[in-house]
Amino acid sequence: MTQTSVEQQLENLDRRLARVEQILPTLAAKTDLERFATKTDLERFATKADLERFATKADLERFATKADLERFATKADLERFATKTDLTEGLAQQRALTESLRDELRILEDSHWQLARTVAANQVTLQAVAHTLDTLVLRLEAKGVI
């Protein structure tokens, strides 16, 4: 090697070293990397073998695809049919109807209990009348009228 080629090689090395010195400060140091996961940290996560017992691509093909879901109503479709105000008004109407129905049921319940009391009273009266008739029949039989 000649003196010129050696000098050329040294200049090339100096230029390369200067570029390395510029890049070196931007690279992460060991302390910078400590906050990231280590190999031992990653070993706690599932491996490909662990995931094989879960659903495979073939298993998932049985389920609905995006194309299958396109035929169903979207949020925009539903918003066209009913606004929040419509739903609130519908809910208020439903509550009023429910309260009205409850009132009618209370009236019906009161009428039921009143009817039950009347039936019970009539039953007592009917038993008294039947007893009286039995007594009268026995008397008439004893006198030989019947």
C-alpha positions in Angstrom: 0.0 0.0 0.0 1.2 3.4 -0.8 1.2 6.4 1.4 -1.6 8.0 -0.6 -3.9 5.0 -0.3 -3.3 4.7 3.4 -4.2 8.4 3.8 -7.3 7.8 1.7 -8.3 4.9 3.9 -7.8 7.0 7.1 -9.9 9.8 5.7 -12.7 7.4 4.9 -12.5 6.0 8.4 -12.5 9.6 9.8 -15.7 10.4 7.8 -17.4 7.2 8.9 -16.4 7.8 12.5 -17.8 11.3 12.3 -21.1 10.0 11.0 -21.2 7.3 13.7 -20.5 10.0 16.3 -23.4 12.0 15.1 -25.8 9.0 15.2 -24.6 7.6 18.5 -26.2 10.2 20.8 -29.6 9.5 19.2 -29.5 5.8 20.0 -31.1 4.5 23.2 -28.9 3.6 26.1 -29.3 0.5 28.3 -31.1 2.6 31.0 -33.5 4.0 28.3 -34.5 0.4 27.4 -35.2 -0.7 31.0 -38.8 0.6 30.9 -39.6 -1.7 28.0 -40.6 -5.4 28.3 -37.7 -7.8 28.6 -37.6 -11.3 27.2 -38.7 -12.8 30.6 -41.6 -10.3 30.6 -42.7 -11.5 27.2 -42.5 -15.2 28.2 -45.6 -14.6 30.5 -47.8 -13.9 27.5 -49.5 -16.6 25.3 -47.5 -18.3 22.6 -48.8 -19.5 19.3 -49.1 -23.0 20.8 -51.2 -21.6 23.6 -53.6 -19.8 21.2 -54.2 -23.0 19.1 -56.8 -24.2 21.6 -58.9 -21.1 20.9 -61.0 -20.3 17.8 -59.2 -20.7 14.5 -59.9 -18.9 11.3 -62.0 -21.8 10.1 -64.0 -21.7 13.4 -64.7 -18.0 12.9 -65.9 -18.4 9.3 -69.2 -19.8 10.7 -70.0 -16.4 12.2 -71.5 -13.3 10.4 -69.2 -11.3 8.2 -69.2 -7.6 7.5 -71.1 -8.3 4.3 -73.7 -10.3 6.2 -74.3 -7.4 8.6 -74.9 -4.9 5.8 -78.5 -6.0 5.4 -79.3 -5.0 9.0 -80.3 -1.5 10.1 -77.5 0.9 10.9 -77.5 3.5 13.6 -78.3 6.1 10.9 -81.3 4.0 9.8 -82.6 3.9 13.3 -82.1 7.6 13.8 -84.4 8.3 10.8 -87.2 6.3 12.4 -87.1 7.5 16.0 -85.4 10.5 17.6 -84.7 10.8 21.3 -87.6 13.1 21.6 -90.0 10.6 20.0 -88.8 8.0 22.4 -89.2 10.3 25.4 -92.8 11.1 24.3 -93.5 7.5 23.7 -92.2 6.6 27.1 -94.4 9.3 28.7 -97.4 8.0 26.9 -96.5 4.5 28.0 -96.2 5.6 31.6 -99.6 7.4 31.4 -101.2 4.3 29.9 -99.7 2.1 32.7 -100.9 4.5 35.4 -104.4 4.5 33.9 -104.4 0.7 33.7 -103.3 0.5 37.4 -106.2 2.8 38.4 -108.6 0.6 36.5 -107.2 -2.5 38.2 -107.6 -0.9 41.6 -111.3 -0.2 40.8 -111.7 -3.7 39.6 -110.0 -5.1 42.7 -112.3 -3.0 45.0 -115.4 -4.2 43.0 -114.2 -7.8 43.3 -113.9 -7.6 47.1 -117.2 -5.9 47.4 -118.8 -8.7 45.2 -117.1 -11.3 47.3 -118.5 -9.8 50.5 -122.0 -9.7 49.0 -121.7 -13.3 47.9 -120.6 -14.3 51.4 -123.5 -12.4 52.9 -126.0 -14.0 50.5 -124.5 -17.4 51.3 -125.2 -16.9 55.0 -128.7 -15.7 54.2 -129.3 -18.7 51.9 -128.1 -21.1 54.6 -130.5 -19.5 57.1 -133.4 -19.8 54.7 -132.5 -23.4 53.9 -132.4 -24.2 57.7 -135.7 -22.5 58.1 -137.2 -24.5 55.2 -135.8 -27.8 56.7 -137.4 -26.9 60.0 -140.7 -26.2 58.4 -140.6 -29.4 56.3 -139.8 -31.4 59.5 -142.8 -29.8 61.3 -145.1 -30.4 58.4 -144.0 -34.1 58.2 -144.5 -34.5 61.9 -148.1 -33.2 61.6 -148.6 -35.5 58.6 -149.3 -32.6 56.2 -146.8 -33.9 53.8 
